[in-house]
Amino acid sequence: MNSKKSYEKYPIGFVIGANILQLLIYFIGAYIVYLIGPIWLILYVLYIIILEIRLLRLSCIHCYYYGKLCAFGRGKFCALFFKKGKPKKFIDKKITWKDIIPEFLLSIIPIMIGIALLIIDFNLILLFLIILLLILAFPANGYLRGALACIHCKQREIGCPAEQFFRKKNVKNKK
């Protein structure tokens, strides 16, 4: 087990920072998608909403932090809209790439659109936004989750399918 102290509830400053990072990823992605038209922006925002609801309904309702302040504030938010689930369901859940790819697409889609737009008509601001989105969505988000959020997570100690999925990948890579 990890010697880091797990949080019963995460510090509000951490939750605010984690949400600012997530919102920046969403807003930059939304802006890039908007560049190809408002209809595509609406579809992209609907995709974000669907994925957030999916996360709340399939995971957060079963999490230790249901009704509590988790690293991303979703435990409290979830309790406003959904009934508490079964903690055993969270522990027993298996995560595969099929579960993770829709989350990655939230960043990959705008990045691909941005690259296509750069090819059509190069724009330094768009290039900056694509690079910023790449940094925020992958290394920054990965660091936030892996090194800051998950390390203090009580649910990780009890059993977390995401932690098991990524730990399994890291163990394979170290062999």
Contacts in CASP RR format, 6 or more apart in sequence:
PFRMAT RR
TARGET T0000
AUTHOR 0000-0000-0000
METHOD contacts of the structure
MODEL  1
MNSKKSYEKYPIGFVIGANILQLLIYFIGAYIVYLIGPIWLILYVLYIII
LEIRLLRLSCIHCYYYGKLCAFGRGKFCALFFKKGKPKKFIDKKITWKDI
IPEFLLSIIPIMIGIALLIIDFNLILLFLIILLLILAFPANGYLRGALAC
IHCKQREIGCPAEQFFRKKNVKNKK
1 157 0 8 1.000
2 151 0 8 1.000
2 156 0 8 1.000
2 157 0 8 1.000
4 151 0 8 1.000
4 152 0 8 1.000
5 152 0 8 1.000
6 152 0 8 1.000
6 153 0 8 1.000
6 154 0 8 1.000
6 156 0 8 1.000
6 157 0 8 1.000
7 152 0 8 1.000
7 153 0 8 1.000
7 154 0 8 1.000
8 68 0 8 1.000
8 154 0 8 1.000
9 65 0 8 1.000
9 68 0 8 1.000
9 69 0 8 1.000
9 70 0 8 1.000
10 69 0 8 1.000
10 70 0 8 1.000
10 71 0 8 1.000
10 73 0 8 1.000
10 149 0 8 1.000
10 152 0 8 1.000
12 69 0 8 1.000
14 71 0 8 1.000
14 148 0 8 1.000
14 149 0 8 1.000
15 69 0 8 1.000
15 70 0 8 1.000
15 71 0 8 1.000
15 72 0 8 1.000
15 73 0 8 1.000
18 71 0 8 1.000
18 72 0 8 1.000
18 73 0 8 1.000
18 144 0 8 1.000
18 149 0 8 1.000
19 72 0 8 1.000
19 73 0 8 1.000
21 136 0 8 1.000
21 140 0 8 1.000
21 141 0 8 1.000
21 144 0 8 1.000
22 72 0 8 1.000
22 141 0 8 1.000
24 136 0 8 1.000
25 106 0 8 1.000
25 107 0 8 1.000
25 133 0 8 1.000
25 136 0 8 1.000
25 137 0 8 1.000
25 141 0 8 1.000
26 48 0 8 1.000
26 106 0 8 1.000
28 110 0 8 1.000
28 129 0 8 1.000
28 132 0 8 1.000
28 133 0 8 1.000
28 136 0 8 1.000
29 44 0 8 1.000
29 106 0 8 1.000
29 107 0 8 1.000
29 109 0 8 1.000
29 110 0 8 1.000
29 129 0 8 1.000
29 133 0 8 1.000
30 41 0 8 1.000
30 44 0 8 1.000
30 45 0 8 1.000
30 48 0 8 1.000
30 110 0 8 1.000
31 129 0 8 1.000
32 110 0 8 1.000
32 111 0 8 1.000
32 113 0 8 1.000
32 114 0 8 1.000
32 117 0 8 1.000
32 126 0 8 1.000
32 129 0 8 1.000
32 130 0 8 1.000
32 133 0 8 1.000
33 40 0 8 1.000
33 41 0 8 1.000
33 44 0 8 1.000
33 109 0 8 1.000
33 110 0 8 1.000
33 113 0 8 1.000
34 40 0 8 1.000
34 41 0 8 1.000
35 113 0 8 1.000
35 114 0 8 1.000
35 117 0 8 1.000
35 126 0 8 1.000
36 113 0 8 1.000
36 117 0 8 1.000
44 109 0 8 1.000
44 110 0 8 1.000
47 105 0 8 1.000
47 106 0 8 1.000
48 106 0 8 1.000
51 102 0 8 1.000
51 103 0 8 1.000
51 106 0 8 1.000
54 102 0 8 1.000
55 74 0 8 1.000
56 74 0 8 1.000
56 77 0 8 1.000
56 78 0 8 1.000
56 81 0 8 1.000
56 82 0 8 1.000
57 82 0 8 1.000
59 90 0 8 1.000
59 93 0 8 1.000
60 66 0 8 1.000
60 70 0 8 1.000
60 74 0 8 1.000
60 75 0 8 1.000
60 77 0 8 1.000
60 78 0 8 1.000
60 82 0 8 1.000
61 78 0 8 1.000
61 82 0 8 1.000
61 83 0 8 1.000
61 84 0 8 1.000
61 85 0 8 1.000
62 85 0 8 1.000
62 86 0 8 1.000
62 87 0 8 1.000
62 88 0 8 1.000
62 89 0 8 1.000
62 90 0 8 1.000
62 93 0 8 1.000
63 70 0 8 1.000
63 75 0 8 1.000
63 78 0 8 1.000
63 87 0 8 1.000
63 90 0 8 1.000
63 155 0 8 1.000
64 87 0 8 1.000
64 90 0 8 1.000
64 154 0 8 1.000
64 155 0 8 1.000
64 158 0 8 1.000
65 73 0 8 1.000
65 74 0 8 1.000
65 75 0 8 1.000
65 154 0 8 1.000
65 155 0 8 1.000
66 75 0 8 1.000
66 78 0 8 1.000
66 79 0 8 1.000
66 84 0 8 1.000
66 85 0 8 1.000
67 75 0 8 1.000
67 76 0 8 1.000
67 78 0 8 1.000
67 79 0 8 1.000
67 84 0 8 1.000
68 75 0 8 1.000
68 76 0 8 1.000
69 75 0 8 1.000
69 76 0 8 1.000
70 76 0 8 1.000
70 153 0 8 1.000
70 155 0 8 1.000
71 145 0 8 1.000
71 148 0 8 1.000
71 149 0 8 1.000
71 150 0 8 1.000
71 152 0 8 1.000
71 153 0 8 1.000
72 149 0 8 1.000
87 158 0 8 1.000
90 155 0 8 1.000
90 159 0 8 1.000
90 160 0 8 1.000
90 161 0 8 1.000
91 158 0 8 1.000
91 159 0 8 1.000
91 160 0 8 1.000
91 161 0 8 1.000
93 161 0 8 1.000
94 161 0 8 1.000
94 165 0 8 1.000
95 161 0 8 1.000
95 162 0 8 1.000
95 164 0 8 1.000
95 165 0 8 1.000
96 165 0 8 1.000
100 165 0 8 1.000
106 137 0 8 1.000
107 133 0 8 1.000
107 134 0 8 1.000
107 137 0 8 1.000
107 138 0 8 1.000
110 130 0 8 1.000
110 133 0 8 1.000
111 130 0 8 1.000
111 133 0 8 1.000
111 134 0 8 1.000
114 126 0 8 1.000
114 130 0 8 1.000
115 130 0 8 1.000
117 123 0 8 1.000
117 126 0 8 1.000
118 126 0 8 1.000
118 127 0 8 1.000
118 130 0 8 1.000
146 166 0 8 1.000
150 156 0 8 1.000
150 160 0 8 1.000
150 162 0 8 1.000
150 163 0 8 1.000
153 160 0 8 1.000
153 163 0 8 1.000
156 163 0 8 1.000
END
